Amino acid sequence: MFSPLGKRHPIVIKGKRAFEEMVKERNRAEYEEVERVQVEMLIAAKDDMEELKKAIAQASDVLGSSHPAVEAARLDLKDLRDAANAQEYQNLCDYHERNIQDAASKFDEEGLAWAISRADKAGLGPAHPIIERGKQQLSQMQRDRTKRERRAREVESLRLLLLAMKIDLFGGNANSQRPQDTSRSSESSLSSSLAASIVLDEPAMLEYEDSVKRWDANVWLAEAGSWEAAEHEIAELQKTLKKSKIDLGELHFVVLAAYNRIREMRDALHRAQYKEIEQYHISKIAAAAASGDLEELDKSVRLAAASEMSWQHPAVQQGKRLYEEGRKIRVRILREEQENHSQLELAAAMEKATVTFSASSPWAHP
């Protein structure tokens, strides 16, 4: 039913405007109430990431995604997420740092390498300070291990070389060549410096020098018993020296002493062998000269000259002179024998010629 005033009557228009304002006011009041509720829900959930996600989703549906409260809540959610991620990452860093430090404190090289690798794969990255520190600790542990191994090799090489030289400073058996683990007793004879090749401490050094002074090549050769045993000892010392100088270095004082010891051993052996060869050839020359057999004397002299004695040896020269004198005497005797034989033949021929001439002469008696 319509009013007779009509739609365009000022009263109707004014009434319609009043009604619209009332509806707008009611809607605005309802929206403000909904907005208040949603904002309160966003504020209440701002410390709980999961609840805030739900509240933002609901507020976006009700208020719109571009509402200032929704955008502010999104920033709060981002802060919560960043804080959670940061805390999670920090927990991850703390966990792997503990693993690395535990392995480092136990000096577990393999465990430390495994902890570093695990931290790298977990997302820390190879350049993370925790991994960098772990790598530095691992490198230091490897360097320390290399130093310990090198020192152990040096100590063992020194022990074996001294034993080969018949010098026992480690309380072991000088006749035993079986490698043994480096012990505190051996370490006590060595200086603790790792800056250069290991050296003996003062008491061990005095004992070493005394042992070197007491050693005599001639006594050693006599104790060896035979040339073969002496040659074997020299060969064993050379073999031990070849191995030991790899760890000790060419200029280590014991290595230099071993070189000198080998030279003295060889000289003593060569002197003894030369003396025996000399006595043998001198006796052969003397026996040949006494027998008067020039062929045997010549053979003995040549054999002596071909040996280490050479032609300049006095015994060879003496034998050579005896041979020359004997050869001259034999030639003179042969010449005299030939002359006597020739004279006898001449006398016989002259006698025969005289008899023949006498028989054919006309003045011969009938």
Protein Blocks (a to p, Z undefined) as FASTA:
>chain_A
ZZfkbjmlmklmmmmmmmmmmmmmmmmmmmmmmmmmmmmmmmmmmmpmklmmmmmmmmmm
mnopkbfklmmmmmmmmmmmmmmmmmmmmmmmmmmmmmmmmmmmnopaklmmmmmmmmmm
nonopkbmklmmmmmmmmmmmmmmmmmmmmmmmmmmmmmmmmmnopafkopafkbccdcd
ddfklmmmpcfbfkbccdddfklmmmmmmmmmmpcfklmmmmnopaklmmmmmmmmmmmm
mmmmmmnopklmklmmmmmmmmmmmmmmmmmmmmmmmmmmmmmmmmmmmnopaklmmmmm
mmmmmmmnommlmklmmmmmmmmmmmmmmmmmmmmmmmmmmmmmmmmmmmmmmmmmmmmp
ckbcZZ
